Amino acid sequence: MPLPSSLLTTTCDIHRPFGSVPPLAGGVACRLSPDLVRGTVNLAGARLVWTHVLDVQPGVDIRDGCTRTAGSDAIDFADGDEIRGPDGARYVVVWVETVGLGTPLEHQRVYLLRHAAP
């Protein structure tokens, strides 16, 4: 079941790979929130850092760049998709998880790192 549209307060564009033009998907309904306070976690030896979280409906095709090398439990980080907000801000996808699986509020939470302007 999708999130109520009232919770998705803006839209974004998804670019794959990072920096590509045109967007893979445009006008995706979402909620973008700053998350600097909680924006670091250590997972199996990898330190992931993010500045914002993005909530989107389940089923939105959005991908992180994290992988695991065979024979190791360490996470290897690479750039995932690029998210562009309506104000032109650019973010790299760090991690994607499903929240509330099987509940009426199931959605994807996307951890983002703001990309510095050149």
N, C-alpha and C positions, 0 to 999 in steps of 0.2 A: 504494500500500500504506500503511495507516495506521501511525502510531507505536505501539509496544508500550504497552499500558495502564499498565504499571509506570512509564513515564516521565511520565505525566500524573497528578500527585499531588494535585490538588484540582479544584474545579469553579468556574464563574463563570456569571453571567447577562449576556446581551447586550441592551442597550436601544437602540432606534432610534426617533426621534432621541435625542440626549443628553438625559437627564432624563425620558424618557418612562416611564410606568407603564401596564400591566404590562410585563415583559420580552418581547422578541421571541423569545428562546430562553433557557431556564433549565436549570441543571445541566449545562452544557457542560464536558466533561472538558478539563483544561488543566494547564499548569505555569506558575506565576507566579514570576518572579525579579527581584530588584532589579538595576538597571543604571545607577546614578548615575555611575560612573567613565567609561563610554563614552557617556553620554546626550546628546551634542550632535553634529550634523553639518550642514555647509553643502551644500545641493543646489541648484545652478543659481540661486544668489542668495538662497535661502530658508534660514533657520536653523531646523532642527527640533530640538526638545528633548524628551527623555523621561526617565522615572525608573525604569521597569520594562519587562520584555519578557514576553510571554505566548506560549507555544507551544500550538497547537491542531492538530487533525487537518486534513488537506486537505479542502476542500469546506465547511468551516464558513463560514456567511455572516456575515462580519464586515468592516466597511468603514471606511476612513479618510476624511478630508474634504479630501484634497489634490487640487487641480485645476491646470490650466494654461490661461492665457488665450491665445486664438488669436493667432498671430504673435509669441509670446514663449516663451522656454524657461524662464522663472522659474516656480517652484512657488508656488501660492497655498494657504496653510494655513487650514483651517476645522475646527471640531469634527467628529470622526467619531462612530462609535457610542460608547456608554458601556458600560464593563465594570464589573460589581459583583462583588467577591469574596465568599466565604462569611462574612467578618468584617464586611461592610458597606462596606468601602473602595470608593471610586468612582474610576474612571480614564477619561480620554478617549483614544480611539484616534487616534494621531498618524500611523502608517504601517503598512501591511501588506505583507509580502513572502512569497514562496514560497521555502523553503529545501530543498535536496536534490532538486530536480525530477527525477523519473524514477528515483529511488533508493528502496530500502526504507524510508528514514527521511524521505521527503518529508513536509513539514508547513508550516503557516503560522506565521510569526513576526510577532507584533503588538507594535509599540512603543507604550507607554502613558505618559501623563503623569498623575500622581496629582492628583485633584481635591481642593482644600481644603474641609473641612467649613465650612458657613456659620456 
